Amino acid sequence: MSRRANLAAVLTILAAGAGAGAWFGLGERGAPGETAKAALPPNTAQVSRRTLKDTRTEDGQLGFGASTTVTGRLPGTITYLPDSGARVERGAALYRVNDQPVTLLYGATPAWRRLATGTEGVDVRQLEENLKAMGYTGFTVDAEYTSATAAAVERWQEDLGLDETGVVELGRVVFAPEAVRITALEASAGEPAAPGQRVLTYTGTAKAVTVELDPEDQRMAQSGAAVVVTLPDDSTVTGHIGKVTTVIRPGGQGEDATTKVEVTVSLDDQQKAAAYALASVDVTFTAAERRDVLAVPIAALVSLPEGGYGVEVVQDGAARYVQVRTGLFSEGWVEISGDGVAPGTAVGMPK
């Protein structure tokens, strides 16, 4: 098997670990710098400086991002539900049980316990931040639920038509990062309400893109990383990766369940996507980028008899094999480094 044929058999392995690279030793063709006895290669290419990117483009769905399900915690009867597509903001009712509101507040931490005087934690601070934003004062915004906090809660409860207990029972509020858009109702007005019941689903109100990746491509989805979204009219808009979630899709008719990585991308310019309600788009992820590195076409790499890879440097009518360290592989090019290679160096290429 030729060196380049042998190389082709292992390029997949190399690409999987391209970011780290490895030093490879020269084989039996001679020590580094020894002139090759074989004929000169049929073609050459030049070592050049390039910016290489590890990118992947996947299909995405433009909408409002992934849905979140609201699960009820209060017993009684559901007496009000919003319309699908409705926008709900801080302080408004997501739905009502026994004609009393379950209120939307803003925050990253879900409601998970009863809040009362003496309670401490991040959820207390989150509640107090919302009370202050809604105009209720007289307390210090911190992580401690004091009697002053309870007094503000009583004033809030009075305005909502609730019993003025100064205690926020579990299920009375739902925390979401921002205003929400109702996507579906999973219960009906008049139905009994019970803890654990699925009531409705919502998304954010800003346009976002949802992409499903295979688990082996999860490296492409780093929270906060920049992406490029190509819209149906071929215009592009930049975005950033937000929520990354592993989801399991149940199988059916003898098929196994599948695991996917669901990625939500926020758009940097909402106006560019305003013309589209729901649409299929392309999302280009960049997992790694190497700026101003030495690179050659992948086909210029040769396998060396003792293992590892090099390039065949052509100079002054002679050829010699030089060991190289490989880095990032991208779109037919590979990053290399090593003694004897520099911008403009001619390297052998196959026909």
Secondary structure, 3 states (H helix, E strand, C coil): CCHHHHHHHHHHHHHHCCCCCCCCCCCCCCCCCCECCCCCCCEEEECEEEEEEEEEEEEEEEEECCCEEEECCCCEEEEECCCCCCEECCCCEEEEECCEEEEEEECCCCCCCCECCCCECHHHHHHHHHHHHCCCCCCCCCCECCHHHHHHHHHHHHHHCCCCCCCECCCCEEEECCCEEEEEECCCCCCEECCCCEEEEEEECCCEEEEEECHHHHHHCCCCCEEEEECCCCCEEEEEEEEEEEEEECCCCCCCCEEEEEEEEEECCHHHHCCCCCEEEEEEEEEEEEEEEEEEEHHHEEECCCCCEEEEEEECCEEEEEECEEEEEECCEEEEECCCCCCCCEEEECC
